[in-house]
């Protein structure tokens, strides 16, 4: 069965598009990532124009992250206070990132910077998460602890000079759900950093925000997932509205079909995530991020089959 | 005397003139496009279009589908920093048609003169000669990007030059032709021109033009209009529906307590 899309102006297979939505929703519910870094290229690959793919993907993330946030909120996994601070930073960073892209485009090397940023960020984040989680799993196995909790991953091992510096920062705030105390300033700055990178890379930033929350803010993994989804929900609401209003590139039918899969996928992911430990989740996400990195690297090194492409997208 | 003249005209001259007309290329070319209107609804996945008609028995037939010429801006890929493949700029192609599908009973180069290929935009060679590409630094570079442009469009099935797909049959000194085209769903809804050419002695003897209209209808048209004419409303409604869908699925699943 096929559906013709009113904005993308192409016909797509219903099972294929719902399946893609299910896959990305599953990742969203499991790891708290929006999945834009994965879904947008897949949509382009099946013939959706890049600008429509990116904008419609953003709208489907609104639905999927609503589903995921609600599920995690019911489980008590959303640190709303932390989410709002990160959101403020992300909003500021997004504006800064868009301006930075304008400057780079004027200089004529924006695409080079975007691609290199993509590969470096994905590679570094993926590798770090992979090896860190692998070590944690090995240690856990060696000590043969009977019960593991995500909080063990969040416990600071040793108070370094850097940690002392962080504790000395002003506006120290207690984040009850995360079980941590941080300077509000630090949280906003980290949110800004992710916002800048997300704007440069043209993605929601979930896969960057999750490691920031885990490793820098030392939040428990299950709270990270819920809070990340909460933050992504609001970011994507803003992006979807702007894309619909300014560029007319949101394809409602495409987003709804993706949503059919992704909202269910997000629920399945959330339930599945409860059966996995924090380190297992991290290592799975790290493998997906590394897989995407390898794919991008191959695309960068091998001559593409077509040397022309439509404008827009990442 | 007048009676003899009338009898001569009725039984000899008139049929002779008719035969001369039909065999000298003055035969009136006909063409019919069926259907000439394609409604594009939510379940549209392409259509079949039949072009048929009559031509003189010694004429070749060429059929072309095209849309109004415009310019196209595309990203070009190259090696950034001398190492990595990425978008390295933009190219403007003009004049180009969204769809260019050309069918002929024989190879275009063998049946139409170069001048008339250019005049009627028949075949890729004519397309290459009249296409402007910018910015390019040399003819060789232009040639390369024109080839890439054609490959890019052909991959989407909206460009193509085909030989031998037109079915013909000659009976009673009249050639009937018929072409069945799987009209690609990638062709954007708009009005297309279907041009039929009758060719003999390297020259186009006659041609006919018909239109093929593709139009969005029903819910598809409603959504499309709203997206372009009531964009803020469309944006808000889309977001609200997405949020509602998320909530509904959450309620259906009724996720229990606990954590990982």
HADDOCK unambig.tbl for C-alpha pairs under 7 A between the chains (distance, minus, plus):
assign (segid A and resid 2 and name CA) (segid B and resid 43 and name CA) 5.95 0.50 0.50
assign (segid A and resid 2 and name CA) (segid B and resid 45 and name CA) 6.50 0.50 0.50
assign (segid A and resid 3 and name CA) (segid B and resid 42 and name CA) 5.52 0.50 0.50
assign (segid A and resid 3 and name CA) (segid B and resid 43 and name CA) 4.88 0.50 0.50
assign (segid A and resid 3 and name CA) (segid B and resid 44 and name CA) 6.69 0.50 0.50
assign (segid A and resid 4 and name CA) (segid B and resid 41 and name CA) 6.98 0.50 0.50
assign (segid A and resid 4 and name CA) (segid B and resid 42 and name CA) 4.84 0.50 0.50
assign (segid A and resid 4 and name CA) (segid B and resid 43 and name CA) 5.68 0.50 0.50
assign (segid A and resid 4 and name CA) (segid B and resid 44 and name CA) 5.55 0.50 0.50
assign (segid A and resid 4 and name CA) (segid B and resid 45 and name CA) 6.73 0.50 0.50
assign (segid A and resid 5 and name CA) (segid B and resid 42 and name CA) 6.96 0.50 0.50
assign (segid A and resid 6 and name CA) (segid B and resid 220 and name CA) 5.49 0.50 0.50
assign (segid A and resid 6 and name CA) (segid B and resid 223 and name CA) 6.81 0.50 0.50
assign (segid A and resid 6 and name CA) (segid B and resid 224 and name CA) 5.47 0.50 0.50
assign (segid A and resid 7 and name CA) (segid B and resid 224 and name CA) 6.38 0.50 0.50
assign (segid A and resid 9 and name CA) (segid B and resid 188 and name CA) 6.17 0.50 0.50
assign (segid A and resid 10 and name CA) (segid B and resid 185 and name CA) 6.24 0.50 0.50
assign (segid A and resid 10 and name CA) (segid B and resid 186 and name CA) 5.42 0.50 0.50
assign (segid A and resid 11 and name CA) (segid B and resid 45 and name CA) 5.71 0.50 0.50
assign (segid A and resid 11 and name CA) (segid B and resid 185 and name CA) 6.38 0.50 0.50
assign (segid A and resid 59 and name CA) (segid B and resid 239 and name CA) 6.69 0.50 0.50
assign (segid A and resid 59 and name CA) (segid B and resid 242 and name CA) 6.96 0.50 0.50
assign (segid A and resid 60 and name CA) (segid B and resid 242 and name CA) 6.73 0.50 0.50
assign (segid A and resid 62 and name CA) (segid B and resid 242 and name CA) 6.12 0.50 0.50
assign (segid A and resid 62 and name CA) (segid B and resid 243 and name CA) 6.34 0.50 0.50
assign (segid A and resid 63 and name CA) (segid B and resid 242 and name CA) 4.35 0.50 0.50
assign (segid A and resid 63 and name CA) (segid B and resid 243 and name CA) 4.91 0.50 0.50
assign (segid A and resid 63 and name CA) (segid B and resid 245 and name CA) 6.13 0.50 0.50
assign (segid A and resid 63 and name CA) (segid B and resid 246 and name CA) 4.60 0.50 0.50
assign (segid A and resid 64 and name CA) (segid B and resid 246 and name CA) 5.83 0.50 0.50
assign (segid A and resid 66 and name CA) (segid B and resid 243 and name CA) 5.82 0.50 0.50
assign (segid A and resid 66 and name CA) (segid B and resid 246 and name CA) 5.04 0.50 0.50
assign (segid A and resid 66 and name CA) (segid B and resid 247 and name CA) 6.53 0.50 0.50
assign (segid A and resid 67 and name CA) (segid B and resid 246 and name CA) 4.12 0.50 0.50
assign (segid A and resid 67 and name CA) (segid B and resid 247 and name CA) 5.59 0.50 0.50
assign (segid A and resid 67 and name CA) (segid B and resid 249 and name CA) 6.60 0.50 0.50
assign (segid A and resid 67 and name CA) (segid B and resid 250 and name CA) 5.37 0.50 0.50
assign (segid A and resid 70 and name CA) (segid B and resid 250 and name CA) 6.76 0.50 0.50
assign (segid A and resid 71 and name CA) (segid B and resid 250 and name CA) 6.34 0.50 0.50
assign (segid A and resid 71 and name CA) (segid B and resid 255 and name CA) 6.03 0.50 0.50
assign (segid A and resid 74 and name CA) (segid B and resid 257 and name CA) 6.92 0.50 0.50
assign (segid A and resid 75 and name CA) (segid B and resid 257 and name CA) 5.02 0.50 0.50
assign (segid A and resid 75 and name CA) (segid B and resid 258 and name CA) 6.04 0.50 0.50
assign (segid A and resid 75 and name CA) (segid B and resid 259 and name CA) 6.68 0.50 0.50
assign (segid A and resid 111 and name CA) (segid B and resid 87 and name CA) 6.49 0.50 0.50
assign (segid A and resid 112 and name CA) (segid B and resid 80 and name CA) 6.26 0.50 0.50
assign (segid A and resid 222 and name CA) (segid B and resid 259 and name CA) 6.87 0.50 0.50
assign (segid A and resid 222 and name CA) (segid B and resid 260 and name CA) 6.45 0.50 0.50
assign (segid A and resid 237 and name CA) (segid B and resid 239 and name CA) 6.65 0.50 0.50
assign (segid A and resid 240 and name CA) (segid B and resid 235 and name CA) 6.98 0.50 0.50
assign (segid A and resid 241 and name CA) (segid B and resid 235 and name CA) 4.95 0.50 0.50
assign (segid A and resid 241 and name CA) (segid B and resid 236 and name CA) 6.65 0.50 0.50
assign (segid A and resid 244 and name CA) (segid B and resid 231 and name CA) 6.00 0.50 0.50
assign (segid A and resid 244 and name CA) (segid B and resid 235 and name CA) 5.09 0.50 0.50
assign (segid A and resid 245 and name CA) (segid B and resid 231 and name CA) 4.85 0.50 0.50
assign (segid A and resid 245 and name CA) (segid B and resid 232 and name CA) 5.18 0.50 0.50
assign (segid A and resid 245 and name CA) (segid B and resid 235 and name CA) 6.34 0.50 0.50
assign (segid A and resid 248 and name CA) (segid B and resid 227 and name CA) 6.06 0.50 0.50
assign (segid A and resid 248 and name CA) (segid B and resid 228 and name CA) 6.13 0.50 0.50
assign (segid A and resid 248 and name CA) (segid B and resid 231 and name CA) 6.86 0.50 0.50
assign (segid A and resid 252 and name CA) (segid B and resid 238 and name CA) 6.43 0.50 0.50
assign (segid A and resid 263 and name CA) (segid B and resid 246 and name CA) 5.77 0.50 0.50
assign (segid A and resid 263 and name CA) (segid B and resid 249 and name CA) 6.25 0.50 0.50
assign (segid A and resid 264 and name CA) (segid B and resid 249 and name CA) 6.50 0.50 0.50
assign (segid A and resid 267 and name CA) (segid B and resid 250 and name CA) 6.94 0.50 0.50
assign (segid A and resid 267 and name CA) (segid B and resid 253 and name CA) 6.97 0.50 0.50
assign (segid A and resid 273 and name CA) (segid B and resid 260 and name CA) 6.24 0.50 0.50
assign (segid A and resid 274 and name CA) (segid B and resid 259 and name CA) 5.23 0.50 0.50
assign (segid A and resid 274 and name CA) (segid B and resid 260 and name CA) 3.75 0.50 0.50
assign (segid A and resid 275 and name CA) (segid B and resid 260 and name CA) 5.78 0.50 0.50
assign (segid A and resid 276 and name CA) (segid B and resid 260 and name CA) 5.93 0.50 0.50
assign (segid A and resid 277 and name CA) (segid B and resid 260 and name CA) 5.87 0.50 0.50
assign (segid A and resid 300 and name CA) (segid B and resid 84 and name CA) 4.88 0.50 0.50
assign (segid A and resid 300 and name CA) (segid B and resid 85 and name CA) 4.67 0.50 0.50
assign (segid A and resid 300 and name CA) (segid B and resid 86 and name CA) 6.57 0.50 0.50
assign (segid A and resid 301 and name CA) (segid B and resid 84 and name CA) 5.39 0.50 0.50
assign (segid A and resid 301 and name CA) (segid B and resid 85 and name CA) 6.08 0.50 0.50
assign (segid A and resid 303 and name CA) (segid B and resid 85 and name CA) 6.41 0.50 0.50
assign (segid A and resid 306 and name CA) (segid B and resid 152 and name CA) 6.47 0.50 0.50
assign (segid A and resid 307 and name CA) (segid B and resid 76 and name CA) 5.84 0.50 0.50
assign (segid A and resid 307 and name CA) (segid B and resid 77 and name CA) 4.96 0.50 0.50
assign (segid A and resid 307 and name CA) (segid B and resid 148 and name CA) 6.51 0.50 0.50
assign (segid A and resid 308 and name CA) (segid B and resid 74 and name CA) 6.31 0.50 0.50
assign (segid A and resid 308 and name CA) (segid B and resid 75 and name CA) 5.58 0.50 0.50
assign (segid A and resid 308 and name CA) (segid B and resid 76 and name CA) 4.75 0.50 0.50
assign (segid A and resid 308 and name CA) (segid B and resid 77 and name CA) 6.10 0.50 0.50
assign (segid A and resid 308 and name CA) (segid B and resid 148 and name CA) 6.75 0.50 0.50
assign (segid A and resid 308 and name CA) (segid B and resid 149 and name CA) 6.95 0.50 0.50
assign (segid A and resid 308 and name CA) (segid B and resid 152 and name CA) 6.63 0.50 0.50
assign (segid A and resid 309 and name CA) (segid B and resid 74 and name CA) 5.77 0.50 0.50
assign (segid A and resid 309 and name CA) (segid B and resid 75 and name CA) 5.15 0.50 0.50
assign (segid A and resid 309 and name CA) (segid B and resid 76 and name CA) 6.63 0.50 0.50
assign (segid A and resid 310 and name CA) (segid B and resid 74 and name CA) 5.25 0.50 0.50
assign (segid A and resid 310 and name CA) (segid B and resid 75 and name CA) 6.05 0.50 0.50
assign (segid A and resid 311 and name CA) (segid B and resid 74 and name CA) 5.84 0.50 0.50
assign (segid A and resid 311 and name CA) (segid B and resid 75 and name CA) 5.77 0.50 0.50
